[in-house]
Amino acid sequence: MPDTTSDTASDTFAPLAGVRVLSLALNLPGPATLMRCRRLGAHCTKLEAPPAAAGTSSDPMGSYNPLAYATLHEGVDVVWANLKTPEGQATLHELLAQTDVLITSFRPAASAKLGVAWEALHARHPRLCLVEIVGAPGARADEPGHDLTYLAESGLVTGTELPPTLYADMGGSLMASEAVLGALLRRATGGAGVHVVVALSEAAHYLALPRQWGLTQPAGAVGGAHAGYRVYPCADGRVAVAALEPHFAASLCALAGIEAGSGTGVMFRSGTHAAIAAWLRTRSCAELDALALAHDIPLHTLPDGEAAAPAA
């Protein structure tokens, strides 16, 4: 019989069990990739430059946000070595001799100076795989950039407000962990190490595809044009309504006293928007939660003053 086990990133799902991953990557994308690999069962090691003071980290994230650094490196072995010294290089290659996948996030010029460019690594460690995280691909890989610039380039910065999270960095970390799996699969069939480049700008472009297609533009169904897929004020907060499918939209309209008919065209009328907005404005978050449960409507209430939910 087929295996019908459902895995939801549980501790029992460990496709990287027995794999050794070493990271030289700082800030967010590389450590987030390492965190994903550890959760997939890999033995993970991070090599950092020696810190300036005891109890600190040379990774800037340790200063920006110690909580983020601690979460990203939970269960990771951190080793200190200065790669600009012969001793540091010796430590690096001792680790690489027992490593399956190396993760870096240097610009190519810096990788060459530190001796971790692909050609040099592959000559010395032919079965080692390299997942190289860069800002932009090809000739642009040495250009300076960050999450915000890649999102802006992809059309995901639509005003002067900063995006609510670091989409390119986190999307890039998922692509990089996917690259780790892919590189190991290719090595298993070919025998030699594999080099994969993951560009954060390409992660941003990938996340921006729904907007490029028009889905999340103001005239798109999930960009505000559909009255059942919007964020509305309610009596004591806001409510994110996602009644997109016809049966969900019909249930919402019935509650709001709107004649929906048999088509979805009514959901794109300004009168429908106004009627749903007026109805929601008089309902409390608690009342809307109860109605959603009773009538099978996808929505999430956001009471005034409630702190953001912690990450799972």
C-alpha positions in Angstrom: 0.0 0.0 0.0 1.2 3.6 -0.6 2.6 5.5 2.3 0.0 8.0 3.3 1.9 9.5 6.2 1.5 13.3 6.3 4.6 15.2 7.3 4.2 18.8 8.4 7.9 19.7 9.1 7.7 17.4 12.1 10.8 16.1 13.9 10.3 12.6 12.4 10.7 13.9 8.8 14.5 13.9 8.4 15.5 13.5 4.7 18.9 15.0 5.6 19.7 12.6 8.4 23.4 11.7 8.2 24.2 14.7 6.0 26.8 17.2 7.3 26.2 20.8 6.4 28.7 23.6 7.0 27.8 27.3 6.7 30.0 30.4 6.4 27.0 32.6 5.7 26.1 35.5 8.0 23.0 37.7 8.6 19.7 36.0 7.7 19.5 34.0 4.4 22.4 31.6 5.2 21.5 31.0 8.8 17.9 30.5 7.9 18.9 28.0 5.3 21.0 26.2 8.0 18.0 26.2 10.3 15.9 24.6 7.6 18.6 21.9 7.0 18.8 21.2 10.7 15.1 20.8 10.9 15.3 18.3 8.0 17.8 16.2 10.0 21.2 17.5 9.0 24.1 17.8 11.3 24.8 21.6 11.0 28.0 23.5 11.8 28.6 27.3 11.4 32.1 28.7 11.1 32.4 32.3 12.3 35.3 34.7 12.7 36.3 34.9 16.4 34.1 37.4 18.3 35.5 40.7 19.6 34.3 39.9 23.1 33.2 36.8 25.0 29.5 36.0 24.8 29.1 37.9 21.5 29.1 36.8 17.8 30.9 38.2 14.8 27.7 37.6 12.8 25.9 41.0 12.6 22.6 39.3 13.4 23.9 38.7 16.9 24.0 42.4 17.4 20.9 43.3 15.4 18.7 40.8 17.1 20.1 38.3 19.6 16.8 36.4 19.8 16.8 35.9 16.0 20.4 34.8 16.1 19.7 32.3 19.0 16.7 30.9 17.1 18.6 30.5 13.8 21.5 28.7 15.5 19.6 26.5 17.9 21.2 23.0 17.6 24.0 24.3 15.4 27.7 23.8 16.3 29.4 27.1 16.1 33.2 27.0 15.4 35.4 30.1 15.4 38.2 30.6 12.9 39.7 33.5 11.0 39.7 32.5 7.4 42.2 35.2 6.6 44.9 33.3 8.5 46.6 30.0 7.7 45.3 28.5 11.0 41.7 29.5 10.0 42.1 28.0 6.6 43.4 24.8 8.2 40.3 24.6 10.4 38.1 25.2 7.4 39.5 22.4 5.4 39.5 20.0 8.3 35.7 20.7 8.5 35.3 20.5 4.7 36.9 17.1 4.6 33.9 15.7 6.5 31.2 18.0 5.0 28.6 17.1 2.4 27.3 20.6 1.6 28.9 24.0 2.2 26.7 27.2 2.3 28.2 30.6 1.6 26.8 34.1 1.1 29.8 36.1 0.1 30.1 38.1 -3.0 32.2 36.3 -5.6 35.2 38.6 -5.1 35.2 37.8 -1.4 34.8 34.1 -1.9 37.9 34.1 -4.1 39.9 36.0 -1.5 38.9 33.5 1.2 39.6 30.4 -0.9 36.0 29.2 -1.1 35.2 29.9 -4.8 33.9 26.8 -6.5 36.9 25.9 -8.6 39.3 25.9 -5.7 36.9 24.0 -3.4 36.1 21.4 -6.1 39.7 20.7 -6.8 40.5 20.0 -3.2 37.2 18.4 -2.1 35.7 16.8 -5.2 32.6 15.3 -3.5 31.7 18.6 -1.7 28.6 20.4 -2.8 28.5 24.2 -2.6 25.3 26.2 -2.3 26.3 29.8 -2.9 23.8 32.5 -1.9 24.3 35.8 -3.8 22.4 39.0 -4.1 21.8 38.9 -7.9 22.9 36.4 -10.5 25.6 36.4 -13.1 27.5 39.6 -13.7 25.5 41.4 -11.0 26.7 39.0 -8.2 29.3 41.5 -6.9 26.8 44.4 -6.8 25.7 45.5 -3.3 22.1 44.9 -2.4 19.8 43.8 0.4 16.3 42.4 0.8 14.7 45.8 0.4 16.4 46.6 -2.8 15.5 43.2 -4.4 11.9 43.6 -3.3 11.8 47.2 -4.8 13.3 45.9 -8.0 10.6 43.2 -8.2 7.7 45.7 -7.7 7.0 44.6 -4.1 7.6 48.0 -2.5 4.5 49.9 -3.3 4.8 53.0 -1.0 7.2 54.4 1.6 6.3 51.8 4.2 8.8 49.0 4.8 7.5 45.5 3.9 6.3 43.6 7.0 9.0 40.9 6.7 12.2 40.1 4.8 10.6 38.2 1.9 13.6 37.9 -0.3 15.9 36.7 2.5 13.4 34.1 3.8 12.3 33.1 0.3 15.9 32.8 -0.7 16.6 30.5 2.3 13.8 28.2 1.2 15.3 28.1 -2.3 18.7 27.5 -0.8 17.5 24.6 1.3 15.8 23.2 -1.8 19.2 23.6 -3.5 20.9 21.5 -0.8 18.5 18.7 -1.4 18.8 19.0 -5.2 22.6 19.0 -5.0 22.7 15.9 -2.9 20.4 14.1 -5.3 22.6 15.0 -8.2 25.7 13.9 -6.4 24.1 10.6 -5.5 23.7 9.8 -9.2 26.9 11.5 -10.6 29.3 11.0 -7.7 30.9 14.4 -7.8 30.1 17.5 -5.9 27.6 20.0 -7.3 27.6 23.8 -7.3 24.3 25.7 -7.1 23.9 29.5 -7.0 20.8 30.9 -5.3 20.1 34.6 -6.0 18.0 36.6 -3.5 16.8 38.9 -6.4 15.5 35.8 -8.1 13.7 34.8 -4.9 12.1 38.2 -4.9 11.1 37.9 -8.5 9.5 34.5 -7.8 7.5 35.9 -4.9 6.4 38.8 -7.2 5.0 36.6 -9.9 1.3 36.9 -8.7 1.7 40.6 -8.9 3.2 40.5 -12.3 0.3 38.3 -13.4 -2.1 40.9 -12.1 -3.6 38.7 -9.3 -2.5 41.1 -6.6 -2.9 44.3 -8.5 -5.8 46.6 -7.5 -7.9 45.2 -10.3 -7.0 41.6 -9.5 -9.3 39.1 -7.6 -6.9 38.9 -4.7 -5.7 42.5 -4.9 -8.9 44.1 -3.7 -11.3 43.9 -6.6 -13.2 40.9 -5.1 -15.3 42.1 -2.2 -14.8 38.8 -0.4 -11.0 39.0 -0.4 -10.1 42.1 1.6 -9.2 43.5 5.0 -12.1 45.5 6.5 -12.5 47.5 9.7 -14.9 45.9 12.2 -16.3 47.2 15.5 -13.2 46.6 17.6 -10.4 45.9 15.1 -9.9 44.5 11.6 -10.9 41.4 9.8 -9.1 39.7 7.0 -11.8 38.1 4.8 -10.9 35.4 2.3 -14.3 34.3 1.0 -13.0 33.9 -2.6 -14.6 30.7 -3.8 -18.3 31.1 -4.9 -19.7 29.0 -2.0 -17.7 31.1 0.6 -18.7 34.3 -1.1 -22.4 33.3 -1.1 -22.3 32.5 2.6 -20.7 35.9 3.3 -23.3 37.7 1.2 -26.2 35.9 2.9 -25.0 37.0 6.3 -24.5 40.6 5.0 -28.0 40.6 3.4 -26.7 40.8 -0.1 -28.5 39.0 -3.0 -25.5 37.2 -4.6 -27.3 35.3 -7.3 -25.6 32.4 -9.1 -22.5 34.2 -10.5 -19.4 35.8 -9.0 -19.8 39.1 -10.8 -21.6 40.6 -7.8 -18.4 40.4 -5.8 -16.7 42.9 -8.1 -19.4 45.5 -7.8 -18.8 48.7 -5.7 -22.2 48.3 -4.0 -21.2 44.8 -2.7 -17.9 46.2 -1.3 -19.8 49.0 0.4 -22.5 46.6 1.8 -20.0 44.1 3.2 -17.9 46.9 4.7 -21.0 48.4 6.4 -22.1 45.1 7.8 -18.6 44.2 9.1 -18.1 47.6 10.7 -20.9 46.9 13.2 -19.7 43.4 14.2 -17.1 42.6 16.9 -14.2 40.3 16.4 -15.7 37.8 18.8 -19.0 37.9 16.9 -17.3 37.5 13.5 -15.2 34.5 14.8 -18.4 32.8 15.9 -20.2 33.5 12.6 -17.2 32.2 10.6 -17.2 29.0 12.5 -21.0 28.5 12.2 -21.2 29.4 8.5 -17.8 28.0 7.2 -16.3 31.3 6.1 -12.6 31.8 6.0 -11.7 34.9 7.9 -9.2 36.0 10.6 -10.0 38.8 13.1 -7.4 41.3 14.3 -8.6 42.9 17.5 -7.3 46.4 18.3 -4.3 46.3 20.5 -3.6 42.6 20.1 0.0 41.7 19.7 1.1 39.9 16.6 1.0 36.1 17.0 4.4 34.5 17.6 5.9 32.3 14.9 5.1 28.6 15.2 
